[in-house]
Amino acid sequence: MSIYIYNTLTRQKEPFVPLEEGKVKMYVCGPTVYNYIHIGNSRPVIVYDTVRRYLTYRGYDVNFVSNFTDVDDKIIKTANELGEEVSELTDRFIAAYFEDISALGCQKADSHPRVTEHMDDIIEFIGVLIEKGFAYESKGDVYYRTRKFEGYGKLSQQSVDELKIGARIETGEKKDDELDFALWKDAKPGEISWESPWGNGRPGWHIECSVMVRELLGDTIDIHAGGQDLAFPHHENEIAQTEAYTGKQFARYWMHNGYINIDNEKMSKSLGNFILVKDIRQQIDPQVLRFFMLSVHYRHPINFSQVLVENAANGLARIRTSYTNLTHRREVAPELGDNQDIWLHKIEEIRSQFTTAMDDDFNTANGIAALFELASLGNLYLLEKHTETAVLSVFMDTLKELAFVLGIEVEIQEEMLDEDIDALIEARIQARKEKDFARADAIRDQLKEMNIQLEDTAQGIRWKRI
């Protein structure tokens, strides 16, 4: 079976055929590091981490690159306000970024290039565009001649004439045409800058990704991805720059994830609903946030609310509880059964269901539905009079395997109870042995007040925090 990807460039799902058999070159636009990431930033990180995991699961060797924009207007402004060097500020927030994405179960990219590490490459790239007539210098700035690139607008599916409506030359800009965009900016007094043939300055935003993609992955890549807000103008400009430079197709597949709203409203600082990942992960399990993000197809908008997050928490708990129950049965009461082939066949059917869902443009919502079905099937198997260790192990391994593809952990280390709670549980066990059920119930209620819920199962007493 083939993987199908919805390609923003063609507005349709296409079978995934990489440039080189068995290998994938993938680039995802990373953050501008002047602040902590918010939950809107976290969605593409989670989504494309999952895409990478699934491609790896399907046997591809994925070279995954995601950049850091470590110099731009916002960074310079923030550094000045805080009295920090630009490099100090960006180093601090890059470290914070890695801490946040690690908590969300996201793996680091194979490469995390920074703009400041590729300044010579950027200057060389711009020089070639000038030589080819696709760019021009204007009083220390360098601009891209948008109208010269015949394919401009093909990603956003807009014509140059349509784009011209509403375009204008801002105060201080020195470009020839409203649609032209900056490749190099003349340095303002006191700003961080680099020497170039056009004077001291720094790169425009769009040029950095074109350069880093080419330096790390080559002229043409398989997948270029990012948030929906980057499709225009950022990715449109990347295409224009890169294809003018190389004369080749820049990326074969363009992926864009949908927006995130907070309680059905657009997230913004002005509305006071701006949620940082570092704050929200102190309130909820970061794995719940990841599970929530994957519960909706990546191209669709997603609404963040307390009710929906609680639903995600309950859903994740259902899967984890099934895994834990299977673990207890395997450890406590392994028996031989006579119908293992039937159950193993059902497990394989669900594995196939999961793969079918993920092959269809990485449909994690349906992938999670398959996990729920597998967990429910595992619970049903536990009702069998005779169970077999081998079947229990396949249930557990498959749950763990498919959840890992989604970056979800199903195996949770149990916490140690403090001595008082441990003593109460032992006292309740003794009361039940002595048929003092009133005392046993009273201890259960006392533990519940301490946020400890007991469950009497065929494998013994189990507990969980509530």
N, C-alpha and C positions, 0 to 999 in steps of 0.2 A: 504493500500500500504506500501511496505517496503522501507526503505532507503538503497541505495546501495553505498558502499565505495570501491574505488580502493585501494587494499591492496598491498603495495610495496613488501611485503613478498611473495605473490603468483602471482603477476603481473596480477591480474584480479579483476574485480568488484565482490564484494560479498555482499549478504544481511547482513545488520547490525543486529546482535543479541548480545546484551550486556550480560555480565555474570549474572547480576541480573536484572530481569524485571523492566523496568521503570527507571533504574539508569545507569549513565555512568561515568566511571572513565577515565579521560583524562589528559594527560601530554604533555606539549609543551616545548621544550628546549628554554630557555630564553637567554638574552644577556650576554656577558662578559663586565662588566661595567667599562671600562677605557676611554670611549669617548662617545660623543653623538651618537644616532643611525642614520644610513643613510637610504635612501629609500629602499635599498635592505633588511635591517633589518625589515623595516615596513611591508613588504609584508606578511611574516608569521604571524605577530601580527594581521594584518587585516583579513587575511584568516581564522585563527583558532578562532578568536573572532566571525566571522560570522558562522563558523561551530557550535560553542557553542550556539550562538543565535538560530540557526535553530533547533538544537536538543532540546533546551528548548521550542521553539515554537511548536515542535511536541510532547511535553508532557513529555520529559525526565527530570529527576533530575540530572543535570550535576555537578560533582565535578571536577573542572578545576584547575590544578596546573601548574605553570610556574616558573622556577627557575631563580636565579641570580648567575652567576659565579663571586664571589667577591674576588677570589685570584687565580692568575696564573702569568706566566712570563710577559705578556704584562702589567698587572696591576702593578706589582712590578716595572717594568722598567719605566712606566709612572709616578708613585708616586715618584720614586727617581729623575727623571728629573725635576719634579715640586716642589720637596722639601716638599711633603705632606706625611702624614701617609696613609697607604693603606686604612684604614677604612674611612678617610676623603674623599679620592678620590672616593671610591665606593659609599658612601652615597650621594655625590654630583651628580654622574651620574645616580644613581637610581632615585633620585628626578627628574632629567631632563627627564629620560625615562618615568616616569608617566605623566609628563607634555605633552610630545610629543604624547603618545598613547591616552591620554584623548582628545587632540585636534583632533585626527583622529577618534574619536567616539568609541574607544575600551574600554571595561569594564575591570576593574582589575580582576585578577584571584581570585579564592577562597583562594588560598595560593600562596605566593611568597617566597619560602624558599631560604636561602642563604647558600652557601657552608660552610662558617665559623660557621654557627649555627648547623652544623651536623658533626663536626669533630670527636666526640666520636663514632658516628654511623659508620662513614667511617672507622675508625681504627678497630672497631669490625668486620665490613664486610670483610675487607682485611684479618684479622686474621683467619676468617672461611675459606676463599679461600686458605690460606696457609695450614691450617689443612687438607683440602680436596685434597691437591696436585695440585691445579689449579694455585698456585702462589708461588713465592720463593723470599727470601731476598738476596740481593747482595750488600754488602758494603754500607748499609744505604738506598739503593733503594729497592723497591719491584716491581716485574714484574709478569704479567699474562702469564701463559703457553698456548699460543694460540693453539698449535697443540693438546693439551690434550682435548680441547672442540670439540667434533665430528661435531657439527653443524656449526662451524665457516665458514662464507662466505654465509650463506643461505639468508641473507637479500640482499646483493649485488650480489648474485648468481655467486660467484667466488669460485674456489677451493683453498685450501691452496697452492697447487703447483703453481697456477696462481698468487696468491698474493706474493709468494716468489720472483718472477721475479721483479727486481728493488729494492727489500727490502735490507736494509743494517744496520749495527750497526754504529751509529754516534759516533763521537769522544766524549768521556766522558761517554757514556752509558756502563752499566755493565751487560747487559742481555746475556742470553745463546743462544738465537735464534733471527734472524733478525725480525721475526714476532711477538715476544713478545712485550707487551706494558706496560708502567709504571702505577702502581697503587699508588705508594708512591715515592716521590722524596726527597733525602737527601738535607738538607738545605745548601745553600751556605752562606758564611760569610756575616752577615748584613741583611739577608733576614728574612722576617716574617716566623715564624715556630711554630710547635706544637710538644709536646712530644709524642713519640710513642714507641712501643716495639723494633722498628728498628732504633731508634735515632730521633733527631729533624728533622722535615721535613714538607712537605705539600702534599696533594693528587695530583695525576695525574688528567687530565681533565675528562676522561671517567667515573671514578668511582663515581663521585658526583651524576650524574643523577640516576644511579642504586640505590644508597642508598636513595636519597630523594623520588623517586617513591615508594620504598618499605615502607619507614617510613610513608608516607602520604596517599598512596593509596592501599598498600598491595602487595602481591607477584605477582599477575597477574592483568593487567589493560585492559581496552577496547581499548583505542586509544592512541598511542604514535605518536607525530607529530613534524615536524620541516622542515627546508629548505632542498632542494635536496642535498646540499653540506654536510649535516650531515649524510646521509645514510651510507656512508663509510668514515672514519672508526668509527666515533663516535657511531652511533646507532648499528653497527655491534658489537662493543666492549661492549656496554651496554648489548646486548643480551647474549654474552658469559659470562660476569661477573654474571649477575643476574640469568640466568638459571643454571649456575654451583653452585651458592649459594643455590637457592631454590629447584632445581630439577623440576620446573614448567615452563610452557610457560610464557614468560615475558609480551608480549602485543599481543592482538588478531588482531588488525588492525594497520598497519603502514602507515601514510600519509606523503607525501613530496611535498612541493610546488616548482614550477619552478623558474629559475633564472630571474633576471631583467637586461636588457641592457639599455644603455643610447645612444640614436640616433644610434641604431644598433651596438654599441660597448660595450664590457664588462666593467662594472663600476670598476674603479680602481683609486687609488691616483696618480699613475704614468701618467695616461692619462689626469689627471686634470678634470675628470667628476664625481668626488666623491661628491654626493649631500646629505647633512645632512637634516633630517626632520625639525629641528628647523629653518633652513634657508628657505627651500622651503615653509613652511607654513606661512612665512611672505610675500610671493609673490603670493600664490594662496590659495583659500579656502581649508582648510584641508579636508573638505567633498568632494571636487572635486578629491583630491588625492585618497581618499578611493573609490569613485565611479569609478575612472580610474582603480585602482587595481582589482576591482571586475568585470570589464567589460571583462576580459579574464579569462577562466577557470584556476583554481589555479595550475593545474599540467603543464600548458603550459608556456613557457617563455613569458615574457612581455617586450615590448619596450617602454621606457619612452622618449617622445619627446614633444616639444612645441605644435606641431599640434595635436597630440593625446590627450594631456591634455586639449587643447582648445575644442576638440570634446567632451570630457567628461564633461567639464564645460557647454557646450551648451546642452548636453543631460540631465544633472541634472537640468538645468534651465527649460527645457521643462516640466519635471515632476512637478517641484515646481510651475511653472506658471499655470499649469492645476489645481493644488490644490488650489492656490490662487483664480483663477477664480471661482471655485466651491464654495469657501468660500464667495466670494462677492455675488454670485447669491443667496446663502442661506440666507444671511443677508439682502439683499436689496429687492429681489423680490420673496419671497416664494409663490408658487401657487400650486394648486392641478392639478395633471395629471391623465390620465385614462389608462396609459400603463406601470405602474411601474413594474409589474411582468416581463415584457420582459426585462427591463433594469437590474433588480435585478438578473435575470437568467444569463445575459451576464457577470455581475460582478463576479458571482460565477464561471462561466466557466474560467475566467481569474485567479481567485484565485487558481483553480484546476491546471491550466497551470503552475502557479508559483510553486506550491507544487511538481508537476511532475518534473519540472526542478531541483529543489533543492534536491529531492529524488535521482536523478541521479548523485551521487557523488558530491553534492553541486555545481551544475552548475550555478554559479551566473550570468554568461553571459546571459543565457537563462532566469534566474530570472529577470534580468534587462529588457530583451525584453518584459516580461509579464507586468512589470511596465509601459513601454512605451505604450503598448497596452491599459492598463487601463487608462492612462492619455489621450490618443487619444479618447477612448470611452467617457470619461468624457467631453472632448471638444465637441464631437458630440452631447452629451445629452444637452449641453448648447444651442445648436441651435434649440432645440425643442421650439415650441411656448408656451407650458405650461410645467413647471417643478414642481416637488414636493419636499418639504423639506426633507422628509424621504429618497428619492432616492439620493438627493444631499449628505445627511449625510452618507449614505452607501458608496458612491463613495469616500468621504473624509476619512472615517474611514478605508476603505480597502487600499487606497493608503498609509495612514500613518502606518497601521499595517504591510504591506508587506515591506515597506521601512525600518521600524524599524528592521525587521529581518536581513536586510543587513547593519544595522547601519547607515542608511541614514536619514537625517532630511528633511522633506518636508515642514514643517511649519516654516517659517522664520518670525521673528519679524520685522515689518517695522520700518525703521529708521525715526526719526523726521527730517523734513526739517528745515533749518534755516529760519529766518523770511523773508529774501530777496526772496528766492525761493518760499516760501509759498505765498508771495504777488504777485509774477509774475504769479503763477498758477491761483490765484483768478482773476487777471487782464485779463488773457486769457479767463477765463470763462465768465467774464462780456463782453469782446469784442465779443465773439460768440453770446451772448444774444442780443447784439446791431447790429448783423450782420456785424461787422467790421472784416471781415475774413482776410484782409491783416495784421491788427495788431495782430490778433490771431496767424497767421502763423509766424509773426516776433518774437512773444514771444516764440513760440514753438522752433524756431531756436536758440534763445538766451539760452533757457534752455538746448538745446542739446549741445551747446558749454560748458555748465557747467556740462556736463555728466549726465543730467537728460533727460530721454526719456519719453514722454507722450503717452498714449494710450487712444483713445476715444472708450469706450465700451458701450454696452447697459446698463450697471450698473453705468455709469458715467466715469469720467476721472480717469485713473490710471497712476502711474508713476513707473519708476525703474531707478536705476543707471546703467550707461553703461561705 
